[in-house]
Amino acid sequence: MEAYANRQGATAATPLPGGLAGAPSVLVGWLLTAVGLAVAGPGLTHLCGRLLQSTRPGALRLLAGRVLMAEAARIGRPLGIVCAVASGTYAMAGLYDATGPEVGPLTTLGLLLVTSCTIATLLTAAVEAKHARSDTTAALVRLGAPATMLRSAAALRAGALLALFGPLTLVVAELAALPLTS
């Protein structure tokens, strides 16, 4: 949508500060991207869990994959929002011109507020997920599962999510910045 709106060549009726041409179409495009990532987050998290358990998994990968699949609805949406905010921040940092006007204190405050709120939401969802599976963790410990295995499963889950959402964030950031750079 952003690329199509910028292709029309019309000047924006309501320009934003900083002189962003086509600002309303860009903002609508970024909004659709954020909503899309929030909606796709649980599915992508479930996919991470499915991929962890594919092709002859051991106990560690099976445990990590099942937990990701079970918690996809709880942590997927905040993870998608964090991905959207990170991609927007990365895109804006890439578009920032060092010779142009400086970023003001209100812009910095707004960026810090939005980023910290989205990260706090993700951390809250992660803590809720940990408490929701506390009975399962206690049962695994009673059955003799080593604590290192539980920590390794948590690290494997985080690594799998980072391996999927990290490149996704960079791709979305590059695509979001593309209409503004051309």
C-alpha positions in Angstrom: 0.0 0.0 0.0 2.8 2.4 0.8 4.6 1.7 -2.4 1.4 2.1 -4.4 0.5 5.4 -2.7 4.0 6.8 -3.3 3.8 5.7 -6.9 0.9 8.1 -7.5 3.2 11.1 -7.0 0.5 13.2 -5.3 1.5 15.4 -2.5 0.0 14.6 0.9 -2.9 16.7 2.0 -1.8 16.4 5.7 1.9 16.4 5.8 3.7 15.3 8.9 6.5 17.1 10.7 9.8 16.4 9.1 8.5 16.7 5.6 7.6 13.0 5.0 6.0 12.9 1.6 3.0 10.7 1.4 2.9 10.5 5.1 -0.7 9.3 5.5 -0.2 6.4 3.2 3.0 5.5 4.9 1.3 5.6 8.3 -1.6 3.5 7.1 0.9 1.0 5.7 2.8 0.9 9.0 -0.4 0.4 10.9 -1.4 -2.5 8.6 2.0 -4.0 9.1 1.7 -3.8 12.9 -1.8 -5.3 12.8 -0.6 -8.0 10.5 2.4 -8.9 12.7 0.1 -9.0 15.8 -2.3 -11.3 14.0 0.4 -13.5 12.6 2.5 -13.7 15.8 0.6 -16.6 17.4 0.8 -18.6 14.1 4.5 -17.9 13.7 5.1 -18.9 17.3 3.2 -22.1 16.8 5.2 -22.7 13.6 8.4 -22.4 15.6 7.2 -25.0 18.0 6.2 -27.3 15.1 9.6 -26.9 13.4 11.4 -27.6 16.7 9.7 -31.0 17.0 10.0 -32.0 13.3 12.5 -34.6 12.1 13.1 -37.0 14.9 13.3 -34.7 18.0 14.9 -35.6 21.2 13.4 -35.0 24.6 14.7 -31.4 24.7 13.4 -30.3 21.3 10.1 -32.1 21.9 9.7 -30.3 25.2 10.6 -26.9 23.8 8.4 -27.4 20.8 5.3 -28.5 22.7 5.7 -25.6 25.1 5.9 -23.1 22.2 2.9 -24.6 20.6 0.9 -24.5 23.8 1.9 -20.9 24.6 1.6 -19.6 21.0 -1.7 -17.8 21.7 -0.4 -16.2 24.9 3.1 -15.0 23.8 2.6 -14.7 20.0 0.6 -11.5 19.9 3.0 -9.5 22.1 5.9 -10.9 20.2 4.4 -9.8 16.9 3.9 -6.3 18.4 7.5 -6.1 19.6 8.5 -7.2 16.1 6.5 -4.4 14.6 7.8 -1.8 17.0 11.4 -3.0 16.4 11.0 -2.9 12.7 9.5 0.6 12.8 12.4 1.8 15.0 14.9 0.2 12.7 13.3 1.7 9.6 13.2 5.1 11.1 16.8 4.8 12.2 17.7 3.9 8.7 15.8 6.8 7.3 17.3 9.3 9.7 19.5 11.8 8.0 22.4 13.0 10.2 22.6 16.3 8.4 18.9 17.0 8.9 17.1 18.3 12.0 17.8 16.6 15.2 15.4 14.3 16.9 13.6 16.2 19.6 13.1 15.2 23.2 9.4 14.4 22.7 10.2 12.1 19.8 12.8 10.3 22.0 10.4 10.1 24.9 7.6 8.7 22.7 10.0 6.2 21.2 11.2 5.1 24.6 7.7 4.9 26.0 6.3 2.8 23.1 9.3 0.5 23.1 9.4 0.0 26.9 5.6 -0.7 27.0 5.7 -3.3 24.2 8.7 -5.0 25.9 7.0 -4.9 29.3 3.9 -6.5 27.7 6.0 -9.3 26.2 7.7 -9.9 29.5 4.4 -9.9 31.3 3.1 -12.5 28.9 6.2 -14.6 29.4 5.8 -14.5 33.2 2.1 -15.5 32.9 3.1 -18.4 30.6 5.7 -19.5 33.1 3.2 -19.5 35.9 0.6 -21.3 33.8 3.1 -24.2 33.2 4.4 -24.3 36.8 2.4 -27.5 37.5 4.0 -29.2 34.5 7.5 -28.0 35.4 7.0 -29.3 39.0 5.8 -32.7 37.6 8.9 -32.9 35.4 11.1 -32.2 38.3 9.4 -34.8 40.4 9.9 -37.3 37.6 13.6 -36.6 37.6 14.1 -34.2 34.8 17.3 -32.3 35.4 17.0 -28.5 35.9 19.6 -28.0 33.2 17.3 -29.6 30.7 14.5 -27.2 31.7 16.8 -24.2 31.3 18.1 -25.6 28.0 14.5 -26.0 26.7 13.8 -22.4 27.6 17.0 -21.2 25.8 16.0 -23.3 22.8 12.6 -21.7 22.7 14.1 -18.3 22.9 16.6 -19.1 20.2 14.0 -20.5 17.9 11.8 -17.4 18.3 14.8 -15.1 17.8 15.8 -17.1 14.7 12.4 -16.5 13.1 11.4 -13.1 14.4 14.8 -11.5 14.0 15.1 -11.8 10.2 11.4 -11.1 9.9 11.9 -7.8 11.8 14.7 -6.8 9.5 12.8 -7.7 6.3 9.7 -5.8 7.5 11.9 -2.8 8.4 13.5 -2.8 5.0 10.1 -3.1 3.2 8.6 -0.3 5.4 11.5 2.0 4.6 11.5 1.3 0.9 8.7 3.7 -0.2 10.4 6.5 1.7 13.8 6.0 0.2 12.7 5.8 -3.4 
